[in-house]
Amino acid sequence: MVETSETRHEGADPRGAGVSASGVDAWFVREVLPLEAVLLQFLRHNWRNNSDVEDLLQDIYVRIYQSAQQQIPALARQFVFTTARNLLIDRVRRERIIPIEAVCDLETIDVATDEAAPDRIVIARDELRRLQAAFDRLPRRCREAVVMKQVDGLTRREIALRMGVSEETVKRHLTNGMCALADFFLGEPAELGRKT
């Protein structure tokens, strides 16, 4: 096939800065839209609220299109999924995070009426209270290790340094703590008096 002005992007370099609107449109239809099914699957797998997926998809398309107006990416698939991942990370960062210590004061938190249905708020508060009760039943050192690992995201080595114990002791605290928490939530009799 002979390349003519109708079959190639407008401008000498299709990946050059300031690509024409028709060039971006053609690239978007040819390279991005065919990825929609797998992109939707990616979003549904990585985002907990499926009702947000369509909005996320549109936000991703806007970011991709705006970026392509400056320069069309050489690797469309990689660019699309990197954009999607970055958008999800941005959304997670913007979400409000309620510290576990705030469970006792949940009634004082200002929650907008359009954020969640009242039944979901009640269920979430109940789950947080149960989690707090489970944490309260753990031995102090075991609880410290679990919080540092699961909430603060520290490694065993970092926890061992902070607690002034060996990594093996931290491993034992974590194992006992997580087993006790699992027993608590599964309704099993928790052996919280395990050696810690």
Secondary structure, DSSP 8 states (H G I E B T S, - for coil): ----TTTS-SSS-TTSSS--HHHHHHHIIIIIGGGHHHHHHHHHHH-S-GGGHHHHHHHHHHHHHHHHHH---S-HHHHHHHHHHHHHHHHHHHS----GGGGGGGGGS---TTTS-HHHHHHHHHHHHHHHHHHHHS-HHHHHHHIIIIIS---HHHHHHHHTS-HHHHHHHHHHHHHHHHHHHHT----TTS--
